[in-house]
């Protein structure tokens, strides 16, 4: 059955149908791309093969920089980590 006027698919023909499919594919792809760019992504693991392992001092520095711990806690933990390193080196 051809539809109204004998053209089929609302008068657009096959090229119109293909164009509409491409339009919707591009529109959906653009929406997915925009959502993935706007929403925060998952964090990339830092323990990838070949990457240097994180040190306790590095983790402590990052937590202080993020504001998770205050200066007094940061300094106290730094002293504890330094003492633990000195004991391990003996």
N, C-alpha and C positions, 0 to 999 in steps of 0.2 A: 504494500500500500504506500503510495507516494506522498500522501498528505495534501494540503491545500495548494492549488495551482500547479500540481505536477512536479514541483521541485524537490520535495522531501526535506526533512530537517529544517522546516521553517523558511524555506526559500534560500538557504545559504549553500546548499549542495555539499559535496564531500569536502571541499576545501574549507568551507565554513565550519564543518564539524571538527576537522583536524585542528583548525585555528582555535576553536573553543576549548578543545582538550589541552592544547599547548598553553593557552591562557591560564586555565585552572592549575595546571602543573606548575607553571612559573609563579603564580600567585601563592600557592601553598608552599612552595620552596622558599619564597621570599619571607613568608610569615614564620616558617620554621627557623630560617636563618636569623631573623630579627629577634625572635624569642631566645635563641641560644646566645646571642650577643648581649641581650639586656639582662638576662638572669645570671646570677653568679654561678660559675662553673664549679665542678668538683676540684678539689686540690690535687695537684700532681704529687704523687708520692716522692719523697726525697731519698728513699733507699733503693733507687734504681741501680741495676747492675752497672758497675763502672763509676758510679758517683761516690764521692767521698762520704763516709758515714758522718752523721751529725755528732758533734761533741756535746757533752753536758753543758759546757760554758756557752756554746752557741745556742742551745735550747733556752738556757737561762737568759741570755741577752735578748733573744726574740720575745720571750714572755715579758721581760721588763719593757721592751720597746712597744709592745702591744698594750701595755698598761694593766696586764693581768696581776702583776705583783708591784709592791711599792719599793722605794729606794732602800729602806731598812732591810727588807726581806732579801732583796737583790744582793746587797753587800754581805749580809750574813751567809747566804748560800754560796757566794763567791769564795768567802773565807773557808767554808767547809769543803768546797771542791778543791781548792788549792792545797789544803791540808791532806786530803785524801790522795791527791796526786803525789805529794811529797812522800807519803807513807808507801805508796806503790813503787816509787823509784828506789827505795832503800833496799 
